[in-house]
Amino acid sequence: MGPPLKNAVRKPPGSKDTARNMPSFEDVIRKTIARPQPEKLSPMLAVLAVSPAPPPEKLDGWIFEPKLDGQRCIAFKAAGKPGGKAGAVRLLSRNGKNLNGNYPELLPALLEQPVNGFIVDGEVVAFKNGLPSFSQLQPRMQISDPRKSLLSGIEVFYYIFDLLYMEGQDLMALPLWIRKGMLENAFSWGGPLRYTRHSKDGRALFRRQCGKGMEGIIAKRAQAPYVQKRSPDWQKFKCAASQEFVICGYTDPKSAGGKVRPGAFFGALLLGYYDNSRLAYSGKVGAGFDERTQKDLYEKLSLLETGAMPFAPIENPGIIPKKGVHWVRPRMVCEISFGEWTRDGLLRHPSFKGLRADKRPEEVRKESSSSFFKKAP
């Protein structure tokens, strides 16, 4: 039923350096664990890297991948019975939400893979003007009916960057570079399935990504295992600042000459993030909405209205708007791009990118930074 685990290990992944260092099947299998395929996995997450310059040109022991502006997705294909049909495919978001209805065209492409049972990690991406676009993907993220998803006219691709389980073997303890080599060799690529290639020159890749208007890059330690938590073995370099925030309220539409501007359902969203168990105010965003997005958000937020302000007390309460404010229960998460943080802890020049249904509000924290150079071996 296609290439077994042994053949996937023994085929070199294309790089001469990697081919020379490719271990034998016997060496690899000693680091894997034979066990039933798990039902769910928590994704490995990157920390935000800060450096005095772009990423290093080259750094021994690290590889660099494009950071794609899409939705994280872990795909599970159950092993089929000998001589029988292939097992079913499930797509799960980072918080375990089923995405089969959102991206039904990925299911047959994964089901037809020659590997008998696997778990892979990747990013679902939609393109606009030749570039990955989170706003372009937004409608697909909100549609769970497979028929409506396919009729949306928005084409999606699944960029796979890691192989976690294959043919009865848990591969997460293996080094990343071995997992990627096995992934590239074991799968058939094409259609909506794309292999995420990497570079050893982080600085050049970062400049290319930023020059194209893309989100940035991910630096990954080549010897690192896959862990189900945030880890400094993966670090993200962003071309512009962005992160998730909790929507805590909205303001009335701004008026011009006493009249509400056409197409406006609200003026701005009031944002926050969790500091331990308390919501901290981070400012408001009034840019990045079209009329359709405003209407959709207004309808959702109207159902969550409450009379209580959800933010914890702060030293300067005057920075939180009071007039024309509608507070909502903190149930919705959105992605915001911005220039920087001000001294008051507010966002400078924020812009709305889209809603995130794949992250719980309680998970939203102010992203902390770590020095890539200090963490590098």
C-alpha positions as CSV (number, residue, x, y, z in Angstrom):
1,M,0.0,0.0,0.0
2,G,2.6,2.5,-1.1
3,P,6.1,3.2,0.4
4,P,6.5,1.7,3.8
5,L,8.2,3.6,6.7
6,K,11.5,1.9,5.9
7,N,11.6,3.2,2.3
8,A,10.6,6.7,3.4
9,V,13.6,6.8,5.8
10,R,16.1,5.5,3.3
11,K,15.4,7.9,0.5
12,P,17.4,11.1,0.9
13,P,15.3,14.2,0.9
14,G,17.2,15.9,-1.9
15,S,20.0,17.8,-0.1
16,K,23.5,16.4,-0.6
17,D,24.5,17.4,2.9
18,T,21.4,15.8,4.3
19,A,21.8,12.7,2.2
20,R,25.3,12.1,3.5
21,N,24.0,12.4,7.1
22,M,20.8,10.4,6.6
23,P,20.7,7.7,9.3
24,S,19.8,4.1,8.6
25,F,16.3,2.8,9.2
26,E,17.5,0.9,12.2
27,D,18.9,4.1,13.8
28,V,15.7,6.0,13.2
29,I,13.3,3.3,14.3
30,R,15.0,3.2,17.7
31,K,13.9,6.8,18.4
32,T,10.3,6.2,17.3
33,I,7.5,4.8,19.5
34,A,5.1,2.1,18.2
35,R,1.7,3.1,19.4
36,P,-1.9,3.5,18.2
37,Q,-2.6,6.8,16.4
38,P,-3.7,9.5,18.8
39,E,-7.1,11.1,18.3
40,K,-5.8,14.7,18.9
41,L,-2.5,16.6,19.2
42,S,-1.6,20.1,20.4
43,P,0.5,21.9,17.9
44,M,4.1,23.0,18.5
45,L,4.1,26.8,18.6
46,A,6.9,29.3,18.0
47,V,8.0,32.1,20.3
48,L,8.5,35.7,18.9
49,A,12.1,36.3,18.2
50,V,13.7,39.7,18.6
51,S,17.2,40.5,17.3
52,P,19.2,43.7,16.7
53,A,19.1,42.8,12.9
54,P,17.2,40.5,10.6
55,P,17.9,36.7,11.2
56,P,21.5,35.6,10.7
57,E,22.7,34.9,7.2
58,K,23.5,31.3,8.2
59,L,23.5,29.6,11.5
60,D,24.6,26.0,12.1
61,G,21.9,23.8,13.3
62,W,18.9,26.0,12.2
63,I,16.6,26.0,9.1
64,F,14.2,28.7,8.0
65,E,10.8,28.4,6.5
66,P,8.3,31.0,5.2
67,K,5.7,32.1,7.7
68,L,2.4,31.7,5.9
69,D,-0.6,33.9,6.7
70,G,-3.3,31.2,7.0
71,Q,-4.9,28.8,9.4
72,R,-3.0,26.1,11.3
73,C,-4.2,22.6,10.5
74,I,-3.2,19.1,11.7
75,A,-4.4,16.3,9.4
76,F,-5.1,12.8,10.6
77,K,-5.5,9.8,8.3
78,A,-6.4,6.6,10.0
79,A,-4.7,3.4,8.9
80,G,-6.9,1.2,6.6
81,K,-7.3,-2.5,7.1
82,P,-5.1,-4.8,5.0
83,G,-6.8,-5.2,1.6
84,G,-9.5,-2.8,2.6
85,K,-10.3,0.9,2.1
86,A,-8.0,3.6,3.4
87,G,-8.9,5.1,6.8
88,A,-10.9,8.3,7.2
89,V,-9.2,11.8,7.2
90,R,-9.8,14.4,9.8
91,L,-8.7,18.1,9.8
92,L,-8.3,19.8,13.1
93,S,-7.5,23.4,14.0
94,R,-5.0,24.3,16.7
95,N,-7.7,24.2,19.3
96,G,-9.2,20.9,18.1
97,K,-12.1,22.2,16.0
98,N,-13.0,20.0,13.1
99,L,-12.3,21.7,9.7
100,N,-13.5,19.0,7.3
101,G,-16.4,21.1,6.3
102,N,-14.3,24.2,5.8
103,Y,-11.8,22.6,3.5
104,P,-13.4,19.5,1.9
105,E,-11.2,19.5,-1.2
106,L,-8.2,18.6,1.0
107,L,-9.8,15.3,2.1
108,P,-9.5,13.3,-1.1
109,A,-6.0,14.6,-1.7
110,L,-4.9,13.3,1.8
111,L,-7.0,10.1,1.5
112,E,-5.2,9.1,-1.7
113,Q,-1.7,9.4,-0.2
114,P,0.2,6.1,-0.4
115,V,1.0,6.2,3.3
116,N,-1.2,3.9,5.4
117,G,-2.0,6.2,8.4
118,F,-0.3,9.4,9.3
119,I,-0.5,12.7,11.1
120,V,0.9,15.9,9.5
121,D,1.1,19.5,10.5
122,G,0.7,22.5,8.2
123,E,-1.0,25.7,7.2
124,V,-4.1,26.2,5.1
125,V,-3.6,29.2,2.8
126,A,-5.5,31.2,0.3
127,F,-3.9,33.6,-2.2
128,K,-4.7,37.1,-3.3
129,N,-2.6,38.8,-6.0
130,G,-0.1,35.9,-5.8
131,L,0.5,36.3,-2.0
132,P,-0.9,34.4,1.0
133,S,-3.8,36.4,2.4
134,F,-5.5,35.9,5.7
135,S,-8.4,38.2,4.7
136,Q,-8.9,36.1,1.5
137,L,-9.1,33.0,3.7
138,Q,-11.6,34.5,6.1
139,P,-14.8,33.5,4.4
140,R,-13.7,29.9,4.2
141,M,-12.8,29.9,7.9
142,Q,-16.4,30.9,8.7
143,I,-18.1,28.3,6.5
144,S,-18.5,24.8,7.9
145,D,-20.9,23.5,5.2
146,P,-18.7,21.6,2.6
147,R,-21.0,22.4,-0.3
148,K,-21.0,26.1,0.5
149,S,-17.2,26.0,1.0
150,L,-16.7,24.6,-2.5
151,L,-19.1,27.1,-4.0
152,S,-17.3,30.1,-2.3
153,G,-14.9,30.4,-5.2
154,I,-11.9,30.7,-2.8
155,E,-9.2,28.2,-3.7
156,V,-7.1,26.9,-0.8
157,F,-3.8,25.0,-0.4
158,Y,-2.4,22.9,2.4
159,Y,1.3,23.7,3.0
160,I,2.6,20.8,5.1
161,F,5.8,21.3,7.1
162,D,6.0,18.4,9.5
163,L,5.3,14.6,9.8
164,L,4.4,13.5,13.4
165,Y,3.1,9.9,12.9
166,M,3.3,7.4,10.2
167,E,2.4,3.7,9.8
168,G,2.0,3.0,13.5
169,Q,5.1,4.9,14.6
170,D,5.2,8.1,16.6
171,L,7.9,10.2,15.0
172,M,7.8,13.2,17.3
173,A,11.0,12.4,19.1
174,L,13.0,12.3,15.9
175,P,15.0,15.4,14.8
176,L,13.1,17.9,12.6
177,W,15.4,17.5,9.6
178,I,14.7,13.7,9.6
179,R,10.9,14.2,9.9
180,K,11.0,16.7,7.0
181,G,13.0,14.3,4.8
182,M,10.6,11.5,5.5
183,L,7.7,13.8,4.8
184,E,9.0,14.9,1.4
185,N,9.7,11.4,0.3
186,A,6.7,9.6,1.6
187,F,4.0,11.8,0.1
188,S,2.8,12.6,-3.4
189,W,2.8,16.4,-3.9
190,G,0.5,18.4,-6.2
191,G,-3.0,19.7,-6.4
192,P,-3.9,21.4,-3.0
193,L,-1.1,19.7,-1.2
194,R,2.3,21.5,-1.0
195,Y,5.5,20.6,0.7
196,T,6.9,23.5,2.7
197,R,10.5,24.0,1.6
198,H,13.2,25.6,3.8
199,S,16.4,27.6,3.5
200,K,19.6,27.7,5.4
201,D,20.0,31.4,4.7
202,G,17.6,33.1,7.1
203,R,18.5,36.7,6.3
204,A,18.0,36.3,2.6
205,L,14.7,34.5,3.1
206,F,13.5,37.1,5.5
207,R,14.3,39.9,3.1
208,R,12.5,38.1,0.2
209,Q,9.5,37.5,2.3
210,C,9.2,41.1,3.6
211,G,10.0,42.5,0.1
212,K,7.0,40.6,-1.2
213,G,4.7,41.9,1.5
214,M,4.5,38.5,3.3
215,E,4.3,37.9,7.0
216,G,7.9,36.7,7.8
217,I,9.8,33.5,8.5
218,I,10.0,30.7,11.1
219,A,13.5,29.6,12.4
220,K,13.6,26.0,13.5
221,R,16.3,24.1,15.2
222,A,17.1,21.1,12.9
223,Q,17.8,18.7,15.7
224,A,14.7,19.5,17.7
225,P,11.9,17.0,18.5
226,Y,8.3,18.0,18.0
227,V,6.8,19.1,21.4
228,Q,3.1,19.9,22.0
229,K,3.6,23.4,23.4
230,R,5.3,26.7,22.7
231,S,9.1,26.2,22.3
232,P,12.2,28.4,21.7
233,D,13.3,25.6,19.2
234,W,10.8,27.4,16.8
235,Q,11.1,31.2,16.6
236,K,9.1,33.6,14.4
237,F,10.5,36.7,12.7
238,K,7.7,39.0,11.6
239,C,8.0,41.7,8.9
240,A,5.4,43.7,10.8
241,A,4.0,43.3,14.3
242,S,0.7,41.3,14.6
243,Q,-1.0,39.0,17.1
244,E,-4.4,37.9,18.4
245,F,-6.6,40.0,20.7
246,V,-9.9,39.5,22.4
247,I,-12.8,41.7,21.3
248,C,-14.3,43.3,24.4
249,G,-16.6,46.0,23.0
250,Y,-17.3,48.4,20.2
251,T,-18.0,52.1,19.8
252,D,-20.8,53.8,17.9
253,P,-20.1,54.9,14.3
254,K,-18.3,58.2,14.0
255,S,-20.5,60.9,12.6
256,A,-19.7,63.6,10.1
257,G,-21.9,66.6,10.5
258,G,-24.2,64.7,12.8
259,K,-24.8,61.9,10.3
260,V,-23.5,58.3,10.5
261,R,-21.2,57.6,7.6
262,P,-22.7,55.2,5.0
263,G,-22.0,51.5,5.5
264,A,-20.8,52.0,9.1
265,F,-22.1,49.7,11.8
266,F,-19.6,50.6,14.5
267,G,-16.7,53.0,14.9
268,A,-14.0,50.8,16.4
269,L,-13.4,47.5,18.3
270,L,-12.1,47.7,21.8
271,L,-9.4,45.1,22.4
272,G,-7.7,43.3,25.2
273,Y,-5.5,40.3,26.2
274,Y,-5.3,38.1,29.3
275,D,-2.7,39.0,31.9
276,N,-3.0,35.9,34.1
277,S,-6.8,35.7,34.6
278,R,-7.6,39.4,34.1
279,L,-8.3,41.2,30.8
280,A,-5.9,44.1,30.1
281,Y,-6.9,46.9,27.8
282,S,-4.8,47.2,24.7
283,G,-6.5,49.9,22.6
284,K,-9.0,50.1,19.8
285,V,-9.0,49.4,16.1
286,G,-11.0,51.2,13.5
287,A,-9.2,50.3,10.3
288,G,-9.2,47.2,8.1
289,F,-12.9,46.7,7.8
290,D,-15.1,46.7,4.6
291,E,-18.9,47.0,4.8
292,R,-19.5,43.3,4.7
293,T,-17.0,42.6,7.5
294,Q,-18.5,45.4,9.6
295,K,-22.0,44.1,9.2
296,D,-21.0,40.5,10.0
297,L,-19.0,41.6,13.2
298,Y,-21.9,43.9,14.3
299,E,-24.4,41.1,14.1
300,K,-22.2,38.7,16.1
301,L,-21.2,41.3,18.7
302,S,-24.8,42.5,19.2
303,L,-25.7,39.0,20.6
304,L,-22.9,39.3,23.2
305,E,-23.7,42.8,24.6
306,T,-23.4,43.2,28.4
307,G,-23.6,46.2,30.7
308,A,-20.3,45.4,32.4
309,M,-16.9,46.6,31.3
310,P,-14.7,43.4,31.2
311,F,-11.3,45.1,31.7
312,A,-9.3,45.0,35.0
313,P,-8.7,48.3,36.7
314,I,-5.7,50.2,35.4
315,E,-3.6,53.2,36.6
316,N,-4.9,55.5,33.8
317,P,-8.6,54.7,33.3
318,G,-9.0,57.7,31.1
319,I,-7.5,55.9,28.1
320,I,-10.5,53.6,28.0
321,P,-13.5,55.2,26.0
322,K,-16.6,55.8,28.0
323,K,-19.1,57.4,25.7
324,G,-20.9,55.6,22.9
325,V,-19.4,52.2,24.0
326,H,-21.1,48.8,23.9
327,W,-19.4,46.2,26.0
328,V,-19.5,42.6,25.0
329,R,-18.7,39.3,26.7
330,P,-15.1,38.4,25.7
331,R,-15.9,35.5,23.5
332,M,-14.4,36.5,20.1
333,V,-10.8,36.6,19.0
334,C,-9.3,38.6,16.1
335,E,-6.0,39.0,14.4
336,I,-4.6,42.6,14.4
337,S,-1.5,44.0,12.7
338,F,0.0,47.2,14.2
339,G,3.1,49.4,14.2
340,E,4.3,49.0,17.8
341,W,3.2,49.2,21.5
342,T,3.1,52.7,23.1
343,R,4.4,53.6,26.5
344,D,0.8,53.3,27.8
345,G,0.6,49.7,26.6
346,L,-1.7,50.6,23.6
347,L,-1.5,49.6,20.0
348,R,-0.1,52.1,17.5
349,H,-1.6,52.2,14.0
350,P,-3.6,48.9,14.4
351,S,-5.5,47.3,11.5
352,F,-8.0,44.5,11.6
353,K,-7.0,41.3,9.7
354,G,-9.8,38.9,10.6
355,L,-11.5,36.7,13.2
356,R,-9.7,33.7,14.7
357,A,-12.1,30.8,15.5
358,D,-9.1,28.5,16.2
359,K,-8.0,30.1,19.4
360,R,-9.8,30.4,22.8
361,P,-10.0,33.9,24.3
362,E,-8.3,32.6,27.5
363,E,-5.2,31.7,25.4
364,V,-4.7,35.2,24.2
365,R,-1.6,36.8,25.8
366,K,0.6,39.7,25.0
367,E,3.3,38.1,22.9
368,S,6.7,38.2,24.8
369,S,9.9,38.2,22.9
370,S,13.1,36.2,23.3
371,S,16.5,36.9,21.7
372,F,17.2,34.4,18.9
373,F,20.9,34.8,19.3
374,K,20.8,33.8,23.0
375,K,18.7,30.8,22.3
376,A,20.8,29.6,19.4
377,P,23.4,26.8,20.2
